[in-house]
Every structure is written in structure tokens, then in C-alpha cells.
Amino acid sequence: MKTKGSWLALCVLMMAAPLLAADDNGEAWQALRNGEAVLMMRHALAPGTGDPGNFELGDCSTQRNLNDEGRAQARAWKPFLAEHGITTARVFSSQWCRCMDTATGMDMGEVTGWPPLNSFFQNRGDGPRQTRDTIVGVNEMGQGAPIILVSHQVNTTALTGIYPASNEGVIIALPLSDSPQILARVAPGK
């Protein structure tokens, strides 16, 4: 009898495992929907590293930009977020073209270019100030639609300690701090 009960319990656990795995980040998504967290993400795929020597902020032809795969990755966020109950958001982006293109490609709402999210890859000394400005600015945003920050690897790593892949996001508990609580790492298709 004990074997039959153990077998039944094992079968129930095996059937429930995919449901449990699918909901691993459920609390993080709930926090994001409720305004208790923010999604910070690295821009979608833009092959290469850094920016060319002739980089100009207002001229996308001088920057490293999204390729076709990167544009498809950006578009994948809209249905992915909708699956988690988010259909509109307050979207803030680095002013770099690859970030603005990711943010607009997501189609989650108006995109606001925000200098604290700009890359400091070439000017690492700017990192602590920009990270502090991001923390303070986000914490002052108040209630409203979920907040999405589209930025760069260096910015995300400076705030979270996580080295995100292209198009990967990190759900971070609010209020932000120098040692934020990471709730989940997320990306469409993962």
C-alpha cells in the first residue's frame, strides 16, 4: 500500500512539475505589474562591442545598431509581456540608437530618452554617478504603469551585478538601492 501511495505522489509531482517551472517567476511578474518592481534590460542584439570612434549620439549611422535578429527580439517583448499581464508601460531608454530602437520595437508605450541609462562603456568613471541617478530617478517616479528601462550591459551590471545577454531583462524590487533585490532574470523565448 505504501508503494502505491508513493507511486501516486510521484505521478502527481511529475505532472505538476511543468506548471511549477512555468511559474518560477510569478511573484516577480506580480511585483512588476503592481508597481513594486522595475524591469531593466539590455538592448536587443547589436553585433559588435562598444561604439565606433566617430560615434555621435544623434547620428545612428555612427553607432552600432540592431540587426534583423535584434529587431525581431525587440518585437518579441510585446507578446511576452502580455502573457504576464503587462500591455502598456512607462518606457525609459538610453539615448543610443540600439536602445531607442529596442524600446520602440517593444511597442509598450511612449519611449522617453533618459541620459542616466546612456552607456558608460567608454567612460567608466561616469558609471557611479549614472547608477546613482538611475536609482534616485526611478525611486521618484511614483505610481503608474509598470516601468521598463532599456539600457546597456555596463549599466545593468553596475546596478545589479548581473551580466545580461543581449535582450535579457532583470526584474528588480523597488525601491532601488545600491544593493537591489533581484527578483528574476527574464527574456522572450527563455
Backbone as numpy.savetxt, mean C-alpha at the origin, in Angstrom:
# Nx Ny Nz CAx CAy CAz Cx Cy Cz
-14.17 -45.35 18.76 -15.00 -44.15 18.76 -14.13 -42.89 18.76
-13.04 -42.92 19.56 -12.16 -41.77 19.61 -11.54 -41.51 18.23
-11.21 -42.53 17.49 -10.63 -42.39 16.16 -11.64 -41.75 15.21
-12.89 -42.17 15.31 -13.94 -41.62 14.45 -14.13 -40.12 14.73
-14.13 -39.73 16.01 -14.26 -38.32 16.38 -13.06 -37.51 15.93
-11.87 -38.07 16.07 -10.65 -37.38 15.62 -10.68 -37.19 14.12
-11.13 -38.24 13.42 -11.22 -38.16 11.96 -12.20 -37.07 11.54
-13.33 -36.99 12.21 -14.33 -35.98 11.90 -13.77 -34.57 12.16
-13.09 -34.40 13.29 -12.50 -33.10 13.61 -11.45 -32.71 12.56
-10.65 -33.68 12.14 -9.63 -33.40 11.12 -10.28 -32.98 9.80
-11.36 -33.66 9.41 -12.07 -33.30 8.17 -12.64 -31.89 8.25
-13.22 -31.53 9.38 -13.78 -30.19 9.55 -12.67 -29.15 9.45
-11.53 -29.39 10.11 -10.41 -28.46 10.03 -9.89 -28.33 8.61
-9.80 -29.44 7.89 -9.29 -29.40 6.52 -10.23 -28.60 5.61
-11.54 -28.73 5.82 -12.48 -27.98 5.00 -12.46 -26.50 5.37
-12.22 -26.18 6.62 -12.23 -24.79 7.05 -10.92 -24.07 6.76
-9.84 -24.81 6.56 -8.52 -24.19 6.36 -8.49 -23.14 5.26
-9.05 -23.43 4.05 -9.03 -22.38 3.03 -9.79 -21.13 3.44
-10.88 -21.28 4.17 -11.64 -20.11 4.63 -10.84 -19.32 5.65
-10.17 -20.01 6.55 -9.36 -19.32 7.54 -8.19 -18.60 6.88
-7.55 -19.26 5.92 -6.41 -18.65 5.23 -6.86 -17.43 4.44
-8.03 -17.50 3.82 -8.52 -16.39 3.01 -8.83 -15.17 3.87
-9.07 -15.38 5.18 -9.47 -14.28 6.04 -8.35 -13.86 7.00
-7.11 -14.25 6.71 -5.99 -13.92 7.59 -5.90 -12.42 7.86
-6.23 -11.60 6.89 -6.08 -10.16 7.02 -7.41 -9.45 7.27
-8.41 -10.20 7.66 -9.75 -9.62 7.85 -9.78 -8.45 8.81
-9.06 -8.55 9.93 -9.04 -7.45 10.90 -8.34 -6.23 10.33
-7.30 -6.44 9.53 -6.59 -5.31 8.92 -7.50 -4.58 7.94
-8.22 -5.32 7.11 -9.13 -4.69 6.15 -10.24 -3.95 6.89
-10.74 -4.53 7.96 -11.79 -3.87 8.76 -11.26 -2.55 9.33
-10.03 -2.58 9.82 -9.43 -1.35 10.37 -9.28 -0.29 9.28
-8.89 -0.70 8.08 -8.76 0.25 6.98 -10.11 0.85 6.62
-11.12 0.01 6.53 -12.48 0.50 6.21 -12.99 1.45 7.28
-12.65 1.18 8.55 -13.17 1.96 9.68 -12.37 3.22 9.98
-11.31 3.49 9.19 -10.50 4.67 9.47 -9.54 4.48 10.63
-9.26 3.24 10.97 -8.34 2.93 12.07 -6.97 2.51 11.54
-6.80 2.56 10.21 -5.55 2.16 9.57 -5.43 2.89 8.25
-4.24 2.83 7.68 -3.94 3.44 6.39 -3.24 2.40 5.53
-3.44 2.47 4.23 -2.72 1.60 3.29 -1.61 2.41 2.65
-0.37 2.00 2.88 0.78 2.65 2.22 1.35 1.63 1.26
1.57 2.06 0.02 2.03 1.11 -0.98 3.16 1.66 -1.83
3.94 0.74 -2.37 4.97 1.08 -3.34 4.31 1.12 -4.71
4.72 2.05 -5.54 4.17 2.16 -6.89 4.26 0.83 -7.64
3.45 0.69 -8.67 3.46 -0.51 -9.51 4.77 -0.60 -10.29
4.93 -1.68 -11.04 6.19 -1.99 -11.69 6.65 -0.90 -12.67
7.83 -0.38 -12.38 8.52 0.60 -13.23 9.96 0.11 -13.32
10.28 -0.66 -14.34 11.59 -1.30 -14.40 12.76 -0.33 -14.20
13.79 -0.84 -13.51 14.98 -0.04 -13.26 15.10 0.31 -11.79
16.06 1.18 -11.50 16.33 1.63 -10.13 16.58 3.12 -10.14
16.03 3.80 -9.16 16.26 5.24 -9.07 15.69 5.99 -10.26
16.32 7.11 -10.60 15.88 7.92 -11.72 17.09 8.35 -12.55
16.87 8.64 -13.83 17.98 9.11 -14.67 18.57 10.42 -14.15
19.79 10.71 -14.54 20.48 11.92 -14.10 19.78 13.20 -14.51
18.99 13.15 -15.60 18.30 14.35 -16.08 16.88 14.46 -15.51
16.61 13.77 -14.40 15.29 13.74 -13.78 14.75 15.15 -13.53
13.50 15.36 -13.93 12.76 16.59 -13.62 11.38 16.17 -13.13
10.99 16.71 -11.99 9.73 16.32 -11.37 8.53 16.48 -12.29
8.44 17.55 -13.03 7.27 17.80 -13.87 7.34 17.20 -15.26
8.36 16.42 -15.57 8.54 15.89 -16.92 8.70 14.37 -16.87
7.61 13.65 -17.16 7.62 12.20 -17.09 8.63 11.57 -18.05
8.98 12.26 -19.13 9.94 11.69 -20.08 11.35 11.59 -19.49
11.59 12.25 -18.36 12.90 12.20 -17.71 12.90 11.22 -16.53
11.82 10.50 -16.34 11.67 9.63 -15.17 11.54 8.16 -15.57
11.74 7.31 -14.59 11.45 5.87 -14.74 9.94 5.74 -14.58
9.28 5.11 -15.54 7.82 5.07 -15.57 7.28 3.65 -15.55
5.97 3.54 -15.30 5.32 2.23 -15.34 5.41 1.65 -16.73
5.58 0.33 -16.80 5.47 -0.35 -18.09 4.05 -0.92 -18.19
3.77 -1.69 -19.24 2.42 -2.23 -19.42 1.99 -3.09 -18.23
2.92 -3.90 -17.72 2.61 -4.73 -16.56 2.29 -3.86 -15.34
3.06 -2.80 -15.16 2.81 -1.89 -14.05 1.45 -1.22 -14.14
1.07 -0.81 -15.34 -0.26 -0.19 -15.51 -1.37 -1.21 -15.20
-1.18 -2.46 -15.60 -2.17 -3.51 -15.29 -2.21 -3.76 -13.78
-1.04 -3.74 -13.13 -1.00 -3.92 -11.68 -1.79 -2.81 -10.97
-1.62 -1.59 -11.41 -2.34 -0.48 -10.80 -3.85 -0.66 -10.95
-4.29 -1.05 -12.14 -5.74 -1.26 -12.37 -6.29 -2.40 -11.53
-5.46 -3.36 -11.16 -5.92 -4.52 -10.38 -6.33 -4.14 -8.95
-5.88 -2.98 -8.47 -6.24 -2.59 -7.12 -7.74 -2.32 -6.95
-8.38 -1.74 -7.96 -9.80 -1.36 -7.81 -10.66 -2.58 -7.46
-10.62 -3.67 -8.25 -11.44 -4.83 -7.87 -10.95 -5.50 -6.59
-9.65 -5.48 -6.35 -9.09 -6.08 -5.14 -9.60 -5.34 -3.90
-9.56 -4.03 -3.93 -10.08 -3.25 -2.80 -11.58 -3.42 -2.66
-12.30 -3.47 -3.79 -13.76 -3.66 -3.74 -14.11 -5.00 -3.06
-13.31 -6.04 -3.31 -13.53 -7.34 -2.65 -13.45 -7.20 -1.14
-12.74 -6.20 -0.67 -12.56 -5.98 0.76 -13.41 -4.80 1.26
-14.42 -4.42 0.48 -15.39 -3.42 0.91 -14.95 -1.97 0.77
-13.92 -1.72 -0.04 -13.44 -0.35 -0.23 -13.64 0.03 -1.69
-14.54 0.99 -1.92 -14.85 1.38 -3.30 -14.42 2.81 -3.62
-14.06 3.56 -2.60 -13.54 4.90 -2.77 -12.57 5.18 -1.63
-11.64 6.08 -1.88 -10.63 6.37 -0.86 -10.08 7.77 -1.05
-9.42 8.26 -0.02 -8.63 9.48 -0.12 -7.24 9.01 -0.54
-6.82 9.41 -1.72 -5.57 8.90 -2.30 -4.54 10.02 -2.36
-3.40 9.78 -1.71 -2.29 10.72 -1.71 -1.11 10.02 -2.35
-0.37 10.76 -3.18 0.70 10.14 -3.94 1.96 10.99 -3.96
3.08 10.30 -4.07 4.32 10.97 -4.42 4.06 11.69 -5.74
4.77 12.76 -5.98 4.59 13.52 -7.21 5.34 12.90 -8.39
6.13 11.85 -8.17 6.81 11.14 -9.26 5.75 10.52 -10.17
6.00 10.54 -11.47 5.01 10.05 -12.45 4.61 8.61 -12.20
5.54 7.73 -11.84 5.20 6.32 -11.64 4.23 6.14 -10.47
4.33 7.01 -9.48 3.39 6.95 -8.35 2.04 7.56 -8.73
2.06 8.72 -9.35 0.81 9.35 -9.78 0.05 8.45 -10.75
0.79 7.79 -11.66 0.14 6.88 -12.62 -0.43 5.65 -11.91
0.27 5.16 -10.90 -0.28 4.05 -10.10 -1.55 4.50 -9.40
-1.48 5.64 -8.76 -2.63 6.15 -7.99 -3.84 6.41 -8.88
-3.63 7.04 -10.03 -4.77 7.29 -10.93 -5.26 6.00 -11.56
-4.36 5.07 -11.85 -4.75 3.79 -12.42 -5.61 2.97 -11.48
-5.45 3.16 -10.19 -6.25 2.45 -9.20 -7.72 2.87 -9.28
-7.97 4.10 -9.72 -9.33 4.61 -9.90 -10.16 4.52 -8.61
-9.56 5.01 -7.51 -10.24 4.96 -6.22 -10.72 6.32 -5.74
-10.47 7.34 -6.52 -10.88 8.68 -6.13 -9.85 9.69 -6.59
-10.12 10.94 -6.26 -9.20 12.02 -6.63 -7.83 11.76 -6.02
-6.79 12.03 -6.79 -5.42 11.81 -6.33 -4.78 13.16 -6.02
-4.20 13.26 -4.83 -3.52 14.48 -4.41 -2.02 14.20 -4.34
-1.23 14.96 -5.10 0.22 14.85 -4.99 0.65 15.41 -3.65
1.50 14.67 -2.92 1.87 15.06 -1.56 3.38 14.91 -1.39
4.12 16.02 -1.31 5.59 15.99 -1.25 6.21 15.07 -0.19
5.64 14.89 1.01 6.29 13.96 1.95 6.43 12.53 1.41
5.62 12.17 0.41 5.69 10.83 -0.17 6.69 10.74 -1.31
7.29 11.87 -1.71 8.28 11.86 -2.79 9.49 11.04 -2.40
10.11 10.42 -3.37 11.27 9.57 -3.12 12.45 10.37 -2.55
13.14 9.76 -1.61 14.40 10.34 -1.14 15.55 9.36 -1.42
15.37 8.53 -2.44 16.39 7.56 -2.84 17.72 8.25 -3.15
17.67 9.37 -3.86 18.88 10.11 -4.22 19.36 11.03 -3.09
18.47 11.38 -2.19 18.79 12.32 -1.10 18.38 11.70 0.23
19.10 10.66 0.64 18.74 9.90 1.86 18.64 10.79 3.09
19.34 11.89 3.11 19.28 12.79 4.26 17.90 13.39 4.47
17.07 13.41 3.41 15.71 13.94 3.52 14.74 12.94 4.16
15.16 11.69 4.27 14.28 10.63 4.74 13.65 10.85 6.10
14.43 11.18 7.12 13.81 11.36 8.45 12.77 12.48 8.48
13.05 13.59 7.81 12.08 14.71 7.79 10.81 14.29 7.05
10.97 13.66 5.88 9.79 13.26 5.10 8.97 12.20 5.84
9.64 11.28 6.50 8.92 10.26 7.27 8.14 10.92 8.40
8.76 11.85 9.09 8.08 12.58 10.18 6.90 13.37 9.61
7.08 14.04 8.46 6.00 14.80 7.83 4.84 13.88 7.43
5.17 12.67 6.98 4.12 11.71 6.61 3.34 11.30 7.85
4.04 10.97 8.93 3.37 10.57 10.17 2.44 11.68 10.67
2.97 12.89 10.78 2.18 14.01 11.29 1.00 14.31 10.36
1.26 14.36 9.06 0.21 14.69 8.10 -0.93 13.68 8.10
-0.59 12.41 8.11 -1.64 11.38 8.12 -2.43 11.46 9.42
-1.75 11.62 10.52 -2.46 11.68 11.81 -3.38 12.89 11.93
-3.16 13.91 11.12 -4.01 15.10 11.14 -5.17 15.03 10.14
-5.25 13.96 9.35 -6.26 13.88 8.29 -7.68 13.72 8.79
-7.89 13.17 9.93 -9.24 13.05 10.47 -10.06 11.97 9.80
-11.30 11.88 10.22 -12.23 10.85 9.74 -12.62 11.09 8.29
-13.01 10.02 7.63 -13.45 10.09 6.25 -13.21 8.76 5.57
-13.19 8.78 4.26 -12.95 7.56 3.48 -11.57 7.00 3.82
-11.34 5.71 3.55 -10.02 5.13 3.79 -8.92 5.94 3.11
-7.72 5.89 3.70 -6.57 6.62 3.18 -5.61 5.65 2.51
-5.21 6.00 1.28 -4.21 5.24 0.53 -3.05 6.18 0.22
-1.85 5.74 0.54 -0.63 6.49 0.25 0.17 5.71 -0.79
0.45 6.33 -1.93 1.23 5.68 -2.98 2.61 6.34 -2.99
3.63 5.55 -2.74 4.97 6.11 -2.58 6.01 5.18 -3.18
7.17 5.14 -2.56 8.34 4.42 -3.06 8.82 3.43 -2.02
9.71 2.54 -2.45 10.28 1.55 -1.54 10.96 2.24 -0.35
11.81 3.23 -0.62 12.57 3.85 0.47 11.65 4.50 1.51
10.59 5.13 1.06 9.65 5.78 1.97 8.91 4.75 2.82
8.44 3.69 2.17 7.70 2.66 2.88 8.61 1.95 3.89
9.83 1.65 3.47 10.78 0.98 4.37 11.14 1.87 5.54
11.34 3.16 5.30 11.69 4.09 6.39 10.60 4.14 7.45
9.34 4.09 7.03 8.24 4.16 7.99 7.97 2.82 8.65
8.00 1.74 7.86 7.51 0.45 8.36 8.59 -0.58 8.66
9.79 -0.40 8.11 10.81 -1.43 8.24 10.63 -2.57 7.26
9.62 -2.47 6.40 9.33 -3.51 5.40 9.86 -3.06 4.05
10.49 -3.99 3.32 10.97 -3.73 1.96 9.91 -4.28 1.02
8.99 -3.42 0.54 7.88 -3.92 -0.28 8.30 -4.18 -1.72
7.66 -5.15 -2.32 7.81 -5.40 -3.75 7.06 -4.31 -4.51
7.33 -4.16 -5.78 6.53 -3.25 -6.60 5.07 -3.64 -6.46
4.21 -2.64 -6.28 2.76 -2.82 -6.20 2.31 -3.52 -4.92
3.15 -3.58 -3.91 2.76 -4.19 -2.64 2.39 -3.09 -1.64
1.37 -3.37 -0.84 0.93 -2.42 0.16 1.07 -2.96 1.56
1.10 -2.04 2.51 1.19 -2.38 3.92 0.04 -1.65 4.62
-0.79 -2.39 5.34 -1.85 -1.77 6.13 -1.26 -1.50 7.52
-1.29 -0.21 7.91 -0.64 0.25 9.13 -1.70 0.85 10.04
-1.68 0.45 11.32 -2.64 0.97 12.29 -2.41 2.46 12.53
-3.50 3.16 12.76 -3.45 4.57 13.15 -3.59 4.67 14.66
-3.01 5.69 15.28 -2.21 6.73 14.64 -0.83 6.18 14.25
-0.27 6.79 13.20 1.09 6.42 12.80 2.07 6.90 13.87
3.20 6.22 13.93 4.25 6.60 14.89 5.60 6.17 14.32
6.66 6.45 15.07 8.00 6.04 14.66 8.16 4.53 14.64
7.33 3.83 15.37 7.34 2.36 15.35 5.90 1.88 15.18
5.39 2.01 13.94 3.97 1.73 13.70 3.63 0.24 13.81
2.37 -0.01 14.08 1.87 -1.38 14.12 1.47 -1.81 12.72
2.15 -2.83 12.19 1.85 -3.36 10.86 0.75 -4.40 11.01
-0.35 -4.18 10.29 -1.48 -5.11 10.38 -1.45 -6.17 9.29
-0.95 -5.82 8.09 -0.93 -6.78 6.99 -0.09 -6.26 5.83
0.42 -7.18 5.05 1.04 -6.87 3.76 0.08 -7.41 2.72
-0.28 -6.57 1.72 -1.32 -6.95 0.77 -0.94 -6.52 -0.65
-1.48 -7.24 -1.61 -1.33 -6.89 -3.03 -2.33 -7.72 -3.83
-2.84 -7.15 -4.90 -3.74 -7.94 -5.76 -3.02 -9.19 -6.26
-3.74 -10.30 -6.24 -3.19 -11.54 -6.76 -2.29 -12.29 -5.80
-2.16 -11.81 -4.57 -1.31 -12.53 -3.59 -2.12 -13.04 -2.45
